[in-house]
């Protein structure tokens, strides 16, 4: 009896599920959290599952709203939600319950910090379709992400760490915008953010060895912008994670 699925079809299904739940973004978030844990000698390993589920849920909501607002202008990573609305509803409901459990397990001050970040996120979602807001979207997304990542370390985190997370996330968002808009965004803005964030990373890490990971990420971003390969978004998330992973190794 022949096997009903080919190796290629199985790989495609697995990749679809990974993209559907934003697995590349989830891994990037977990690497940032591991970097922060090691930086401040804090163990939040029991929260990692919650970080993962929460990231997947908000990734799914953000991308599905992108698909609705921008329609066919978006990439497949957006459109898969527009074309599978029933499964989108099922997935969001399925992820909401563990997110609620995660929320209940958190200390009150962290709940309040996340609630504040949630308010900013809702404002972002409300005005996302406005033409005047488009240039500010990467900055707002970076701000929300930085707040969420930092709220678990309120008593330890420094402005340099927050600046490093904000700058790295902003750079990643600008590279995405550059690729999606077919080069409309000037490169000088991207590399300006790259240089400034590299300086912030150096102040954050306190060692020139940390710049190796940052420079390697810069080379990889340049390659992505120039070649725009298949699955560039997933590769971009890998590049985003590199400096944090390198920082984790150095600490």
C-alpha positions in Angstrom: 0.0 0.0 0.0 1.4 3.4 -1.0 1.8 6.2 1.5 -1.0 8.7 1.0 1.2 11.8 1.5 4.5 12.5 -0.3 7.5 13.9 1.7 7.1 17.2 -0.1 3.4 17.5 0.9 4.2 16.7 4.5 6.9 19.4 4.6 4.5 21.9 3.1 1.9 21.1 5.7 4.4 21.4 8.5 5.7 24.7 7.1 2.1 26.0 6.8 1.5 25.2 10.5 4.7 26.9 11.5 3.8 30.0 9.5 0.2 29.9 10.7 1.2 30.1 14.4 4.1 32.5 13.7 6.7 30.0 15.0 9.6 32.0 13.7 8.4 35.1 15.6 7.7 33.0 18.7 11.3 31.6 18.7 12.7 35.2 18.3 10.7 36.4 21.3 11.9 33.4 23.4 15.5 34.2 22.5 15.0 37.9 23.6 13.6 36.6 26.9 16.5 34.2 27.4 18.9 37.1 26.7 17.2 39.3 29.3 17.0 36.5 31.9 20.7 35.9 31.6 21.5 39.6 31.6 19.7 40.1 34.9 20.2 36.7 36.4 16.5 36.1 36.6 14.8 32.8 36.0 11.4 33.0 34.3 11.7 29.7 32.6 8.2 28.8 33.9 6.8 31.7 31.9 8.3 30.7 28.5 5.2 28.7 27.5 3.1 31.8 28.1 5.4 34.0 26.1 5.1 31.6 23.2 1.3 31.3 23.3 0.8 35.1 23.8 3.2 35.9 20.9 1.4 33.5 18.6 -2.0 34.9 19.5 -1.1 38.5 18.9 0.9 37.7 15.8 -2.1 36.0 14.4 -4.4 38.9 15.2 -2.0 41.5 13.9 -1.4 39.6 10.6 -5.1 38.9 10.0 -6.0 42.6 10.5 -3.2 43.5 8.1 -4.8 41.2 5.5 -8.1 42.8 6.0 -6.8 46.4 5.9 -4.4 46.0 3.0 -6.0 43.2 1.1 -4.0 41.8 -1.9 -1.1 44.2 -1.3 0.1 41.9 1.5 2.2 38.8 1.3 1.1 35.2 1.7 2.0 35.3 5.5 -1.0 37.7 5.7 -3.3 36.3 3.2 -3.4 32.8 4.7 -5.5 34.2 7.4 -7.9 35.9 5.0 -8.4 32.7 3.1 -8.9 30.4 6.2 -11.2 32.5 8.3 -12.9 29.6 10.0 -9.6 28.1 11.1 -8.5 31.5 12.2 -11.4 31.8 14.6 -10.8 28.3 15.9 -7.1 29.1 16.4 -7.7 32.4 18.2 -10.2 30.8 20.5 -7.8 27.9 21.2 -4.9 30.3 22.0 -7.0 32.7 24.1 -7.7 30.2 26.9 -4.0 29.5 27.7 -3.3 33.2 27.4 -5.9 33.8 30.1 -4.4 31.2 32.3 -1.0 32.8 31.8 -2.4 36.2 32.7 -3.9 34.9 35.9 -0.6 33.4 37.0 1.3 36.7 36.6 2.0 39.1 39.5 -0.3 42.2 39.6 2.4 44.7 38.6 3.2 42.7 35.5 -0.5 42.4 34.7 -0.8 46.2 34.9 2.3 46.7 32.7 0.9 44.3 30.1 -2.5 46.0 30.2 -0.8 49.3 29.4 1.0 47.7 26.5 -2.3 46.3 25.4 -3.9 49.7 25.3 -1.1 51.0 23.0 -1.6 47.9 20.9 -5.4 48.5 20.6 -4.7 52.1 19.6 -2.3 50.8 16.9 -4.9 48.4 15.6 -7.5 51.1 15.5 -5.5 53.6 13.4 -3.5 51.1 11.4 -5.4 51.6 8.1 -4.9 55.4 8.1 -2.5 56.7 5.4 -0.8 59.2 7.7 0.0 56.4 10.2 1.9 54.1 7.8 5.4 55.7 8.4 4.9 55.5 12.2 3.7 51.8 12.3 7.2 50.3 12.7 8.0 52.6 15.6 4.7 51.9 17.3 5.1 48.1 16.9 8.7 48.4 18.3 7.4 50.4 21.2 4.8 47.9 22.1 7.2 45.0 21.8 9.8 46.7 23.9 7.3 47.4 26.6 6.0 43.8 26.7 9.6 42.4 26.8 10.7 44.8 29.5 7.7 44.7 31.9 9.0 41.4 33.4 12.2 43.2 34.5 10.9 46.5 35.8 13.4 46.7 38.7 16.5 45.6 36.7 16.2 46.7 33.1 18.2 49.7 31.9 17.4 52.3 29.2 20.3 50.7 27.2 18.6 47.3 27.2 15.3 48.9 26.2 17.0 50.9 23.5 18.6 47.8 22.1 15.3 45.9 21.9 13.5 48.9 20.4 16.3 49.6 17.9 16.6 46.0 16.8 12.8 45.6 16.4 12.6 48.9 14.5 15.4 47.9 12.2 13.7 44.5 11.5 10.5 46.3 10.7 12.1 48.8 8.4 13.8 45.9 6.5 10.4 44.3 6.1 8.9 47.5 4.8 11.8 47.9 2.4 11.3 44.5 0.9 7.5 44.6 0.8 7.4 48.1 -0.8 9.9 47.1 -3.5 12.7 49.5 -2.3 10.6 52.6 -1.6 12.2 53.2 1.8 15.6 54.9 1.5 18.5 52.7 2.6 20.1 55.6 4.5 17.3 55.4 7.1 17.8 51.6 7.6 21.5 51.9 8.0 21.2 55.0 10.2 19.1 52.9 12.6 21.6 50.1 12.3 24.5 52.3 13.3 22.7 54.0 16.2 21.4 50.6 17.5 24.9 49.1 17.2 26.1 51.9 19.5 23.3 51.2 22.0 24.1 47.5 21.9 27.7 48.3 22.7 26.7 50.4 25.7 24.3 47.6 26.8 26.8 44.8 26.5 29.9 46.7 27.4 32.2 44.6 25.2 33.3 45.1 21.6 32.9 41.3 21.1 29.1 42.0 21.1 29.5 43.9 17.8 30.4 40.7 16.0 26.8 39.5 16.2 25.4 42.9 15.2 27.7 43.2 12.2 26.8 39.7 11.1 23.1 40.6 11.4 23.8 43.7 9.2 25.4 41.6 6.5 22.5 39.2 6.6 20.0 42.1 6.4 21.9 43.5 3.4 21.7 40.1 1.7 17.9 39.9 2.3 17.3 43.4 1.0 19.3 42.8 -2.2 18.2 39.2 -3.0 14.7 39.1 -1.5 14.7 35.3 -1.3 11.7 33.0 -0.8 10.5 33.0 2.8 12.4 36.2 3.4 10.2 37.0 6.4 11.2 33.8 8.2 14.9 34.4 7.4 14.5 38.0 8.7 13.3 36.7 12.1 16.3 34.5 12.3 18.5 37.5 11.5 16.7 39.5 14.2 17.4 36.8 16.8 21.2 36.6 16.0 22.4 39.6 18.1 20.4 38.5 21.1 21.6 34.9 20.8 25.1 36.1 20.5 24.6 38.3 23.5 23.3 35.4 25.4 26.4 33.4 24.6 28.7 36.2 25.7 27.1 37.0 29.1 
